[in-house]
Amino acid sequence: MSKLVEIPAEAREGNEKLVKVTQDASLKVIQLMEREEKGNFLRIRITGGGCNGLSYKMKFVEDAKEGDIAVASNGICLLVDSKTALYLRGTTLEYSDKLVAGGFKFSNPNAKASCSCGESFNL
């Protein structure tokens, strides 16, 4: 990956012990980032909802918020708020282009159960 990862000044620098991105997921994120042109950072949040109580949300953003944790992983910069960080520790963001069960998947060692779609979990 030749893309230089910039950590925003508003964020604290974290590391891949919090969350990391596989090579395949990184390539897809960069492709989507370039296509959508909505920001240079991928924000990951965990919110209440989904069939198991908590769900993952991702979106491209242009700026960090005060108190965010920034993690550089495989050529991209992830932004995580401090509340989400409590649930993410050790998580890997993966991507598969398979026709069935493809897309982005979170492998979260903290999740006690998750739904078959991989978009929600509980602790």
C-alpha positions, 0 to 999 in steps of 0.5 A, spaced: 500 500 500 503 506 497 497 511 500 500 515 506 496 515 512 495 522 515 492 522 523 488 528 524 490 533 529 484 532 533 484 525 534 489 521 539 493 516 535 491 509 537 494 502 534 491 496 531 490 492 538 484 496 537 481 495 530 485 493 524 483 492 517 485 486 512 489 487 506 482 486 502 478 490 506 483 496 505 483 495 498 475 495 498 475 501 502 480 505 498 476 504 492 469 506 495 473 512 498 475 514 491 468 513 488 464 516 493 469 522 495 466 524 501 472 524 506 479 521 507 477 517 513 473 511 515 469 512 521 466 506 525 461 506 530 457 501 534 450 503 536 444 500 539 440 496 534 440 490 530 437 483 531 442 482 537 442 489 540 448 492 538 450 494 530 456 496 526 456 503 522 461 505 517 461 512 513 466 516 510 468 523 513 472 529 512 474 530 519 475 527 526 472 529 532 475 532 538 477 525 542 476 520 537 482 515 536 485 514 530 488 508 527 492 507 521 491 500 518 493 497 511 494 504 508 487 507 511 485 511 517 480 509 521 476 514 526 473 511 533 470 515 538 471 513 545 465 509 547 465 505 541 473 503 542 470 500 549 467 494 544 472 494 539 478 492 542 481 486 538 476 487 532 478 485 525 475 488 519 475 483 513 472 484 506 470 478 501 467 479 494 463 472 494 457 472 491 453 469 497 455 472 504 460 477 501 461 484 503 465 487 510 465 483 516 467 485 523 471 479 527 470 481 534 473 477 539 468 481 545 462 479 541 458 473 545 453 472 539 452 475 533 447 475 527 448 471 521 448 477 517 454 479 521 452 486 522 449 486 529 452 483 536 451 482 543 456 482 549 
